[in-house]
């Protein structure tokens, strides 16, 4: 594995615990989106539905928000295996924030990301998704999307093929019913990718297995290549230090001239219906 280089950014002003901190990341907000002709759209409560979408609404755009691509990228494929991606193949100066698990559901996390104009993808395990469905629907209203991360969070390198397939596919239909969003991406716990995992993901309709090039922990961004590169996927978790982690990646993006895109826009394509 590549040696991790650490980028530490000022987190001393962040309050710990569940309180939303006060910290200065200055951005310019633009109301509306190109798709809405500059008209801000009202938030609506999302109910379970058989109709699925691929992307989240965009309620806010700032200097940190990347424009949607004209078309999704094409990932290299192998017969019967879902492609694995840790860096989206693009020359756009765009990075992607992903947030895992869901055990800590802190008030204000999605609101802070919306305020900063940062879209994000939540990879949730099924029990945490079901414990607070309204919380997760609120993240969708604020620019987030929801994808699968198994039900029991096992290390899929240690499970037999039947158990692997069950865990990989277990969230797909339930999440589509709960959140009204097409399930297209899968993240294996611990980044445990094997041919069996890829085969299972392809078999139940996932278009990619998603890993990462950077991680956020306790307000520190660690990058496998020492600096941000176009297409980097960043991993954080729903933890008490979430606000510090958001600050760290936002300041790093600003300092290095990157914006945040939505992973589904690049790997799946915007919902044009």
N, C-alpha and C positions, 0 to 999 in steps of 0.2 A: 504494500500500500504506500502511496505517496506520502512523504513527510508533510505533516500539517503545519502550515504557517498561521500564526495568530494575528488577527487584526483587532486590537482593543480600542474601543471608542468611548468617549466620556459618558459614564453611567453614574457618576457620583451624585448627580442631581435626581436620580430616580429613587422613588420610595419603594421599599420592599413590600412583600406581601400582596394582598389583593387590591390595595388602594391604587387608583390610577395616578401615575406620577405626573409631575409638571416638568417638562423638558422642552428645549427649544430646537425644533427642526422647522425651519421656515420654508414654506412652500407657497406657490401661487395657485389658487383654486379657480377652475373653470367650470361653470355650471353646465350641466347636460353633457351629452356625448355627441360625436359625429353622427351616430345612428339616429339620434333624436332631434337633430337640427338645432342643438343648443338649448332645448327646452328641458328643464329639470323634470324628472318623472316622479310621481308620488310613490311612496313605499306601500306595498300591499302585503297582507298576511298570506303566506303560502300554505295551501292545504294539500294533503296527500292527493295525488291524481295519477291516472293512468297515462296522462300526457306528460312526456318527458322533454326537457330541454338540455342542451349541452353546455351552456354558459350562464353566468350570473348577470343580473342587471348591473349597470354602471351608474351609480348615483352621484359620484364625485370624481373629478379629474384634477390632478395637481401636477407640479413639475416632476413628481415621481412616477406618474402614470404613463406607461407606454401606450402608443396607439395600437389598435388591433391590427394584426397582419392581414394582408389581402387574401392570403390562403394559408392553410396549415402546412407545416413542413412534412416532407416524406421521409419516414424512418426506414432504414434498411430492414428487410424482413427475411426470415427463414421459414420454410414450410412447416406449419404446425406449431411454431414457437412465437410467442409475443416478443416484440423487440424490447430491449432494455435501454433506458435512457437516464443519464445523470446530468448531461448537458445537452440542451436542445441545439441541433445543428442550425445555427443562424448567425449572420453577421450583425444583426441588430444589437445595439448596446442595451440589452434587456436581460433581466434576471427574474427568477420565479420563486416566490415564497410559498412553502408548503408547511403545514402544521399537523403534527401527528397525535394520535391516541384519543384525547378528549376527557381524560380523568379529571382534570382541573378545568372547570368552566367559569373563568373569572369574568365578572361584569366589566364591560368596557373595552375588551380586547378588540372585538370586531368594530366597535365604534372608533377606536383609535386608528385602526387600519383604514377605515373609511375616511376619517379626517385627513390622513396623510395621502389618500389616493392610492393605496397599495392593495391590489387584488390578491387573493390568496386561495389556495386549495387545501381543504382539511381532509386528511386521510384518517378515518375514524374506525375504531373497533366497534363492533355492533352493540355490546352492552352499554357503552358510554353514549352512543348515539341514541339509544332508546330511553336512557335515563332522563334526558332533557331535550325532547324533540323541539320544543319551542325555542330553546337557545340556539340550536343549529339552524333552524329556519330563519332566525334573526340574522345569523351570519350570512345566509344566502341573500337576504334583502340588502345587505351592506357590501356586496361585491364578492362574497366568497362562494366557493363550490365545495361539494362533498363527494369524496371517492372512498374506495374500500381499502381496509387494512386488516382483514380477517375478523373472526369472532373472538377467538381466545388468545391471540397474540403469541402463537408458538414460534419456535425457531424451525422454519420449514426445511432446514437441512437435516433435521432429526426426525421428521415425520414420514410415515410410509406413504406411498403414492395415493392411496384412497383418502387418507386424512389430509394430505396436502391439497388435493382437488377440492375436498369439502371446505377447507378453510379459505382457500383462494376465492371460491365462488360463493361463499356463504352470505356475503353482504349485497350481492348484485341486485337481486330482485327485491329484497326488503328495503334497500336504500332508495331504489327507484319509486317504490310505493310510498315511503315515508316523505321523501324530499322532492319528488317530481322531477328528478334530474337523471339523465342517462348516465349509467355507470360505464366509463370508458377507460379508467386508469386504475391500476392496482399497485400498492406499495407493500412489499413483504416486510414483516417485522425484522429488525436488526439488519436490514439490507440483504437478507438471506435469499440469494437467487441461485436456482439450480435449473437444469433442463426440465425437471419435473414441474417446477413452479411455472416456468415459461409455457410449458405445454398446457398446464391447467388454466392459466390465464387466457391463452388463446382459445381454449376449448369453451370457456364460458363467456367469451365475447369481449374481453378487455383488449384495448388497442395497444397498450404499452405497460411495461413494468417500470415503475419510477423509482430511481435511487437519487443520489445527491452529490454535489461537489463541495458543499460547505455546510457547516453545522453551527447552531447558535445555542450557547449554554451560559447562563449567569451573566448575560450582557457582553459576551465575547463571541465574535465571529471567527471561526477557524476554517480556512480554505485549503483544499488539497493542493492547489497550484500557487498558493502564496498571494494571489490577488484575484479579484473578480474577472471573469471572462464572459464574453457574450454567450447567452444561453444557460448560464449556471443555474442549477436548481439548488435552493437553500432549504435545509431542514431545521425546523424548530419544533417544540412541543407545547401543548397546553399545560403550562406549569406556572407556579406563583411568580417566576421571574420573566413572564412573557413580555411585560412592558419594557424591561431592560433589553431583551432580545430584539424587540421591534425597533427600539432606538438604535441599537448597534447596527442593524442591517440597513436602516434608513440613512444613517449618517455615512456609512461606508458607500452606499449607492450614490449619494450626493457627492462625496469626495472624489469618487472615481468616474463620475459621469454616466451612471447607469439609471435606467428606469425599470419599473416592475410591470411585467406582463402577466396575463392569466394563462396558466399552463394549458388549459383546455383549448384556448384560442389557437395556440401554436401546434398542439399535438392532435387536436380533433377538428378544430375549425369553428368559427362563430356560428351560432344558431341564426340562420337567415330566414326562418319562417315568419 
